[in-house]
Amino acid sequence: MKTGLYIHIPFCQQKCLYCDFPSYDNLAHLYQPYVTALCQEISGWGGVLSRDIIDTIYIGGGTPTLLSADSLGTILECVHKSFAIDKTAEISIEANPGTVNQEKLLALKSGGANRISFGVQTFSNELLKSIGRIHTANQAIEAVREAHKAGFDNINLDLMYGLPGQSCRDLENSVRQAIGLGVTHISAYGLKVEDGTPFAAMDRQGKLRLPEEQVDEEMYNFTTEFLPKQGFMRYEISNFSKTGYECRHNLKYWQYQSYVGVGAAAHSFFQEERLSNINDVSQYIYFVEKGKLPIEEREKPDRDIAMAEYIFLALRTVQGLSLSGFKNYFNCDFFQQYGKIASELAKKNLIVVKENQISLTITGMKYGNVVFRAFLP
């Protein structure tokens, strides 16, 4: 069986004001013990997955490139020793501008990485500062150019819209700058003010100057209309790529395929069970050192939840939900189970049914959460 591998590096130089991901700053003293524990967990999974082929690997964070070139090389070497890796595997790593140089990029390339994703967010220095990013626009430009020099031809840039004080012109400039750098993939995310973040606290105090709803919608419309005209086809709600450069690892999530997550706070979907590792980095290291599984939660979704997950993950993609695929997986006819819901969503022009496929309309893509909630039990 082909399986994906996610490797979580939970370290940041500084937490961004909008970020609610499990990542931590001021933990440099734990970098080396963490890499050791991580490799130990990877080796353990190698035995479990001895009959599987790993065809996608994604090293995410946090900021994986805060680690040294040697540490990143150690992790990649451990992965190759522990698993059977497909010859055409997609091996991605997230990076932040300002944390990479030619030495580190070459080490990643020689270690097998063939896709890199830069968390740029915007090319406005003023906006970067206002959201707590520590790099500059010039550093972002230089990072992409250095990645090209190191031999990376599959490069993603993350961009954000709806940022405090951001205008449509700001977003347009950032999108045009990204395209001009010769990247193959752009992820364009709208800001969500998440509980527990500094932005949430600022919002409660009335100190967060978010764009008006109309401006936010104009930004969304710009990205979804402009990027396809530049050859970046939309294949998921927030993701656009050149032909053949879709992120294969993320497609595993949306297509309800198996993946294993290693590291603190990593999640797995394996043998129809969802597993969650311990969030706390020190505790994670302690558990692994003691030979204990660092799994904090494990749950096998009941049938109704599993069907809902399968549906709304598939509907995130432009391809949509395969009715025959749904029937094969659950031995259940989609319309017998969800016919009334589907009919109501179609009447509202949120989904469209074509032969063996159900997909979101343009309006449905914009209001995807309305569609997804409709399928929850």
N, C-alpha and C positions, 0 to 999 in steps of 0.2 A: 504494500500500500504506500502511496505517496503522502507524505506528511510535511507540514510546515514547522519551522522552528523559530520562536521569538526569544530574544535574549535581552533582558532589561538591565540597563545601566542607570541606576537611580540618582546619579550625581549631577549637580548644577553648580556653576560658579556663582550664580545669583538667581533666585526665583523671580520669574516674571510676575507682574501684578495681576495677570488674568489667569494664571496657571493653577489648576487643581489636580494635576497629574501627580502620582506618587514619586516625587523627586525631591532631593534635599541638598542644601548648600552647607558649606563649612564642615564637610566630612572627608577632607583629603587624607586624614590619617587612616581611613578605612579602605582606601582604594586597593591596596595590595591584598589585605585579608579578604576583601570581597572577591577579587579576581580568583584567588585560590579556592574560595568556597564555591564560586560560580563554576569553575572547571570541575570541581568534585561533583556538583549536581549534574552537569552536562554528561560526565562519565557514567553516572548512575542511570540516566535516561538512555544512554547508548546501549546498555544491556536490554532495557525494556523494548527499545525500538530496533532490535537487531535484525528484524525481517522487513523493516520499513526503508523506503528511500526518501531522503530529505531533498525536496526539490525547490523549497524557498527558505531563506534565512533572513531574518530581519533583526538588526541590532538597534534597539531604540532606547529612549530615555525620557527625562533627563538629557544629558549631553554625553553620549559615548566617547566623543573625541576629547573629553577632558582627560581621559586615561592616556598614558604614554603610548608611543608606538610599540614598545616592547610588550606592554600589557595587552594591547589590542591584538598583537601578533600571537601572544600566548593563548588568548581566547579562541581565535580562528584556528590555530593549530590543534587545540583540544577538540574543537568541533569536528575537524576533518579526521582525527584519530578515532573519535567515538561513534561516528555515524557513516552510513553509506550515502555519499552525496552524489546527486544526479550531476552528470557532466554538464548539463545545460542549466544548472540551478541558478536562480536569481538570488544574489547575496547582497542585501541592502544594509546601509548604515546611516543613521541620522548624524548630522554634524551641525555645529553652530559656527558661523563666521567668527574669526578671531581665535578659534581653538584648533585650527588645522594649519599645517605648513607642508611644503613639498615632501619632506622626510616622512611625515605621518601619512600623507596621502599615498605615497609610493609603497609604504609598508602595508597599508590596507589593500592596495591593488595586488601586491605580491602574495598577500594572504588569501586572496580569492574574491575579495569584495568587487562587485561589478556594477553596483548602483549606489549612488549617494544622494541623500536628501538634506538640503540645507534649510534650517529654520530662519528664513529671512524676515518674513512678516510684512515688511514695508521697506522702501528705499528712501523714506523721509527720515532724516536724522532727528528732527523734532519729535516725530511720532514714536520712533524707536526709544527715545529717552522717556517719553511719557508712559510707555507700557512696561518699562523696566528691562528692556533689552540692553545688553552691554556691548554690542558691536555697533559699528557705523555702516552707512551705506557703502562707503568705499571698501571696507573690509569684506562686505558681502560680495561685491563685484570681484575683488581680488581672489576670494575663496573659490568662486566658480571658475575663474580663469586658471587657477592653480590646479583645480580638479581636472580640467580639460588637459592641461599639460601632463598630468600624472597618468593619463590614459582613460579616464572615466568618460564614456560617451552616453551614459544613462544617468541623467542628473535631474532631480526634482527640486523645485523651490516651493516652500510653503509661504503663502501670502494670506493676509487677513484684511477683512473689510468691516466697517461698523465700529472702528476704533474711536476713542474719545478725541474729538477735534478733527477727525479725518473728513476730507471732502472727496467728492467724486473725482476731481482733478488729481488729488493725491493718489487715489487708487489707480487711475488710468496711467499715471506716470510710472507707478511701480510695475504694473502689468507689462507695459511697453518695455521697461528696462529689463524685466525678466526674459521676455521673448528675445530681446536683442543680445542676450548672453548665450544664446544657442542651447538652451536647456531642452529636454525632451518631455518634461512632465511638470505640470503646475497644479498644486492643491490650493484652492481658494476657499478659506473658511470665514464664516461670519462670526464675529465676537459673541460669545455667550457669557454673561456675568454669572459665574458659578459661586455657590455658597462656600464660605470659608476662605475666599481669596481676598486680597487687599482691595480689588475692584468692588467686590460685594460690600465691603465696609464703607468704601467711599460713596457707593451708590446710596446706601442707607442714610448717609450724612448729607446727601444732595450735592456731593462734590465731583460727581462723575458726569462730564459733559458729553453724553453720547449723541450721535447724529439723530436728526429727526427720522421718524419711521419712513417718510417719503424718500429721504436721501439714502437711507439704508437699502431701500428697495431698488433705487436707481443703481447703487453699487452692485447689488446682486444681478440685476438685469444686464449691466455692462459686462461683467465677467462671463455670464452664460451666453451672451450674444457675440461678444468680441473674440473670445478665445477660439471658438470653432472656425471663425473666419480666418484665423491665423494658422490653422492646421492642427490646433489642439482640440481633439474631439472629446466631448464629455462622455465619460463612461460610467460615472457614479455621481451622486448629488454634488460633491465638492471637488471632484477630481477630473482633470483634463490631460490628455497625453497625445503625443504624436503616435501615428499608427505603429503598433507593435511594442509600445513602451508603457502599456498599462502596468500598474504594480501588481505582479502576480501573487505576492504574499497577501496583500490586502484583499484581493479577490477571493482568497481562501475563506476569509471571515464572512464575506458577503454570500458566498456559495455554500456555506454550512459544511466546510471540509475540516478535517482534523488538523490541529496544530498543537504543539507543546510549547509552553512558556517556561523559561528558567530565569532565576534571579529573584530578588526581593520584589514583591508586588506583581509578579508575572502571573498571567492567566493562561490556562490550557483548555482546549476542547478536545477530549481524547476518549475514544470508545463511548461516545454519546454522554460523557460526563464532563461537567465544568469544574475545574480545579483552580484555586486561588492560593498563591504563596503568601507568606507572612510579609507585611508591609515594612516593618521596622528593619533597618539594615543590620544593626548589631545583633538583633535576635535571629535574623536569617543566618548570619555567619555562625552564630552559636549553635543553632540547630544542625547545620550541615557539618560543622566540625565534630559534633557529637554523634554523627552518623544517623541523625533523625531526618525524616522527610520534612521539608520546610512548608508543607501544605497546611494552610490555615482553614480553608473551607473546601468542601467537595459536595457537589449536588448533581443529581441526574434530573433534568427538567421533566416534569410530567408531560404527558402527551399534548395537552392543550397549549402549554407554554412552548414546547418544542415546535409545534406547528406554527404558532404565532411568530416565533423567532425566525424560523425558516422563511416565512412569507415576507416579513418586513426587511430582513437582511437582503433577500433577493431583489425586493422592490427598490432598494437603494441604488441599484445599478440600472443603467439605461436599457440593458438587455431584458431585465425584469424577471418575472417568475415563470419557470417552465411548468406547465400543468402536468405533463407526463413525468417530469422529475419529481414533483410533489407527490404524485400518486405512487411512483416507485419507492420513494423513501418511506411514506407513511401508510401505504396500502389503503388509500382513502381518496375518494373523488373530491376535488377542491370545491366544486359547486354544491355538492350535497352538504358540505360542512359550512361553507361561507357564501353561498349563492346570494342570500339576502343582503349581506354586507357589501359584496361586490357590486350588486345592482345599484345600491344607494350611492356608492362611491363613483360609479360610472355616470349616474344621473347628474352628479355634481361636477363632472368633467375632471375628476381627480385620477382616475385610472382608465385604461383602454384595454379591451380584450381583443386579441387578434390570433385566430387559430389556436395554437398551443401556448401562447404567451399572454401574460398580463403584465402591463408596465404602467408606470406613472406617466401622466400627461405633463406638459410643460407646467401647467398650474399645479399638478400633483407634486412635481419636483420642488416647487416653491413651498408647498405646505405639506411636506412629507410626513411630519409628525401627526397631522390629523389623520392621515391614512393609516399610519402604523398603529396608532391607538385604537383604531376601529377593530383591529384583529385580535387585540389582547382579550383574554377571557375575563 
